[in-house]
Amino acid sequence: MRGLLGTLALLVLGAPAPARADAAFTQFIASLWPEAQAAGVSRETFERETLGLEPDYRLPDLVLPGRPATGAGKQAEFVQVPADYVREATIERLAAEGRRLMQKYQPVLAQIERQFGVPGPVVLAIWGRETDFGRYTEPHDALRVMATQAYAGRRKAQYRTEFILALRILDEGVVPRKAFRASWAGATGLTQFLPSDYFAHGVSLEGNAHPDIWRSVPDALASAAKQLADKGWQPGLRWAYEVRAPANADCTLGVPEVQRPIGDWGRAGFQPIGVRLSAAELAQPASLLQPEGIYGPSFLTTKNYFVIKEYNFSDLYVLFVGHLSDRMTNPQPFATPWAASTQLRTASVEAMQKHLARLGLYGDKIDGKAGMLTRAAVGAYQKSAGLKVDCWPSEGVLQSMGAAR
């Protein structure tokens, strides 16, 4: 008996202590009650949904005392080369499903286009890209994500608001907590809205008391269309035109601020591929987009390109959605194949941006994402350094900058 008691004592003494609640986090959440109350959240909902709520410190983009900042999650839009992100097999699979869904939801899509001016293939493409037409379920509890980012994220003020609005969604009974799933950054629903987007742009095509973007396809598609319309979508305008760039094209012109009528671009050698444009289309202003610098496909992007970009800031995201929407009605892939095979790591692009900023060539965010402005700044640096001007952030350019420091 004494031996058994001794063994039990050792097991108890050696067992890890039960996990303690994060007291500071609990206190922080409790302090948000006045804001939740002001937003219309009931005390019953607040108590029920925050009881036992714990932070998830595995999420990216957090700033924790005594730990290095985790940085933003490695979104595919910013770490993959275009050929991997806009993968032909994926586009074709989703386009085939999109064509089927165009038939299934034809009356819904027609109503959406009449009401918001956004074509059905565009909102279907957003749904396809965001959640694979509803087949993909986000991995995180939405309320826990908002709470953690509000408490320990880099954008605390933004997520404080998102947390309160997430509570309001639950309070209104639109979606049960178990179905309220989100990405690490809080995007939720079939078409991936933040709670603030939901309240700003959510609309119920089915006449529900509250828009249901989690389980109602018509509501989710209509809400996506309304978000695009609210951000300036122009009915009847394409998102972009693929063009053949002239051999002497200046890739540093590929920034949103450089806009010219499409007809002027054409006279400069940037010829649209496979389409004959009307006089009205030729008069539309457009910007040059070369996602791989002088390599790979080139595009003239319209106002609607930048509207989709407000849905997701990545150029590759817009290319994916725009091209997928085209493929639902036209089977042709991009005329020019992608060329780049490697993408610099985020830390290397960030180092490049800092060097370009010191030289006065770059004035945008230091975020490690090689977007339009970064590529144009790389081209400007290449001009000044006597390098080949291709506007592609490569290892060779990074090494040249290192030698220049």
Residue pairs with C-beta under 8 A, 6 or more apart in sequence:
21 54
22 54
22 55
25 54
25 55
25 147
25 151
26 53
28 150
28 151
29 50
29 53
29 147
29 151
30 50
32 150
32 160
32 163
32 164
33 43
33 46
35 160
35 164
36 46
36 164
36 167
36 168
37 43
37 46
39 164
39 165
39 167
39 168
40 168
40 171
41 164
41 167
41 168
41 171
42 171
45 167
45 170
45 171
46 167
49 143
49 167
49 170
49 177
50 147
50 167
53 143
53 144
53 147
54 144
55 144
55 147
55 148
55 151
55 152
56 140
56 141
56 144
56 145
56 148
57 64
57 148
57 152
59 70
59 140
59 145
59 148
59 149
59 153
59 184
60 70
60 71
60 72
60 73
60 74
60 184
61 70
61 71
61 72
61 73
61 149
61 153
61 154
61 155
61 184
61 185
62 69
62 70
62 148
62 149
62 152
62 153
62 154
63 69
63 152
63 153
63 154
64 70
64 152
69 154
71 346
72 367
73 184
73 185
74 346
75 314
76 84
76 85
76 316
77 85
77 312
77 314
77 316
77 317
78 314
78 316
78 346
78 368
78 369
78 370
79 343
79 345
79 346
80 316
80 343
81 292
81 338
81 340
81 341
81 342
81 343
82 291
82 292
82 296
82 316
82 319
82 338
82 340
83 337
83 338
83 340
83 341
85 316
85 320
86 316
86 319
86 320
86 323
86 334
86 338
88 333
91 320
91 323
91 324
91 327
91 333
92 327
94 125
94 128
94 129
94 132
94 133
94 324
95 324
95 327
95 328
95 331
97 128
97 133
98 121
98 124
98 125
98 128
98 133
98 324
98 325
98 327
98 328
99 328
101 124
101 133
102 109
102 120
102 121
102 124
102 328
105 120
105 124
105 217
105 218
105 221
106 120
108 205
108 217
108 218
108 221
108 222
109 119
109 120
109 123
109 124
109 221
110 120
111 205
111 222
112 118
112 120
112 123
112 205
112 221
112 222
112 225
113 119
113 120
113 225
113 235
115 222
115 225
116 222
116 225
116 226
116 228
116 229
116 233
117 229
117 233
117 234
117 235
117 236
118 224
118 225
118 228
118 229
118 233
118 235
119 325
120 221
121 324
121 325
121 326
121 328
121 329
122 225
122 228
122 239
122 308
122 321
122 322
122 325
123 191
123 221
123 222
123 224
123 225
123 228
124 133
124 221
124 325
124 328
125 320
125 321
125 322
125 324
125 325
125 328
126 191
126 224
126 311
126 321
127 133
127 134
127 190
127 191
127 217
127 220
127 221
127 224
128 324
129 317
129 320
129 321
129 324
130 187
130 190
130 191
130 192
131 137
131 138
131 190
131 191
131 192
134 190
134 217
137 181
138 181
138 182
138 183
138 187
138 188
139 181
139 183
140 181
140 182
140 183
140 184
141 177
141 180
141 181
141 182
142 166
142 180
142 181
142 182
142 186
142 188
143 163
143 166
143 167
143 170
143 177
143 180
145 182
145 183
145 184
145 185
145 186
146 159
146 162
146 163
146 166
146 182
146 186
146 195
147 163
149 155
149 156
149 159
149 162
149 163
149 185
149 186
150 156
150 159
150 160
150 162
150 163
153 159
159 186
161 196
162 186
162 194
162 195
162 196
165 195
165 196
165 198
165 199
166 180
166 186
166 195
168 195
168 199
169 175
169 180
169 195
169 198
170 177
170 180
172 210
173 210
174 210
174 211
174 212
174 214
175 212
175 214
175 215
179 214
179 215
180 188
180 214
181 188
182 188
183 192
186 194
186 195
187 193
187 194
188 194
188 195
188 198
188 213
188 214
189 198
189 213
189 214
189 220
189 223
190 213
190 214
190 217
190 220
191 213
191 220
191 221
191 223
191 224
193 201
193 202
193 213
193 223
193 227
197 227
198 211
198 213
198 223
200 227
200 230
201 223
201 226
201 227
201 230
202 210
202 211
202 213
202 219
202 223
202 226
203 211
203 219
203 222
203 223
203 226
204 210
204 211
204 212
204 216
204 219
204 222
205 216
205 218
205 219
205 221
205 222
206 212
206 216
206 218
206 219
208 216
208 219
211 219
211 222
211 223
212 219
212 220
213 219
213 220
213 223
214 220
224 311
225 233
227 311
228 307
228 308
228 311
231 307
231 310
231 311
232 303
232 307
233 304
233 307
234 302
234 303
234 304
234 307
237 284
237 302
237 303
237 304
238 281
238 302
238 304
239 301
239 302
239 304
239 305
239 308
239 318
239 321
239 322
239 325
240 286
240 289
240 299
240 300
240 301
240 302
240 305
240 319
240 322
241 262
241 272
241 273
241 275
241 277
241 286
241 299
241 300
242 272
242 273
242 274
242 297
242 298
242 299
242 334
242 335
242 336
243 265
243 270
243 271
243 272
243 273
243 298
243 299
243 300
244 270
244 271
244 273
244 298
244 335
244 336
245 269
245 270
245 290
245 294
245 298
246 268
246 269
246 270
248 269
249 269
249 270
249 290
249 294
249 298
250 379
250 389
251 288
251 290
251 293
251 294
251 375
251 376
251 379
251 389
251 390
251 391
252 376
252 379
252 380
252 383
252 389
252 391
253 288
253 376
254 287
254 288
254 289
254 290
254 372
254 375
254 376
254 391
255 287
255 372
255 373
255 376
256 287
256 306
256 372
257 287
258 287
258 288
259 285
259 286
259 287
260 268
260 285
260 286
261 282
261 283
261 284
261 285
261 286
262 272
262 277
262 281
262 282
262 283
262 284
262 285
262 286
262 300
263 277
263 282
263 283
265 286
265 288
265 300
266 272
266 282
270 288
270 298
270 300
272 300
273 335
274 332
274 335
284 302
284 303
285 302
285 303
286 300
286 301
286 302
287 300
287 301
287 305
288 298
288 299
288 300
288 301
289 298
289 299
289 300
289 301
289 305
289 315
289 372
290 296
290 297
290 298
290 299
290 375
290 391
291 297
291 315
291 316
291 319
292 338
292 339
292 340
292 392
293 375
293 378
293 379
293 390
293 391
293 392
294 389
294 390
294 391
294 392
295 338
295 339
295 340
295 390
295 392
296 336
296 337
296 338
296 339
296 340
297 334
297 335
297 336
297 337
297 338
298 336
299 305
299 319
305 318
305 322
308 317
308 318
308 321
308 322
309 315
309 317
309 318
311 317
311 321
312 318
313 371
314 369
314 371
315 371
315 372
323 334
327 333
340 392
342 394
342 395
343 370
344 352
344 370
344 393
344 394
344 395
344 398
346 368
346 369
347 368
348 368
348 393
348 395
348 398
349 368
349 369
349 370
349 374
349 393
350 366
350 367
350 368
351 398
351 401
352 374
352 378
352 393
352 397
352 398
352 401
353 362
353 364
353 366
353 367
353 368
353 374
353 377
354 366
355 401
355 404
355 405
356 362
356 374
356 377
356 378
356 380
356 381
357 363
357 366
359 381
359 384
361 377
361 380
361 381
361 384
362 373
362 374
362 377
363 373
364 371
364 373
364 374
370 378
370 393
374 393
375 391
375 392
375 393
376 391
378 391
378 392
378 393
378 397
379 389
379 390
379 391
381 387
381 397
381 401
382 388
382 389
382 390
382 391
382 397
383 389
385 400
385 404
387 396
387 397
387 400
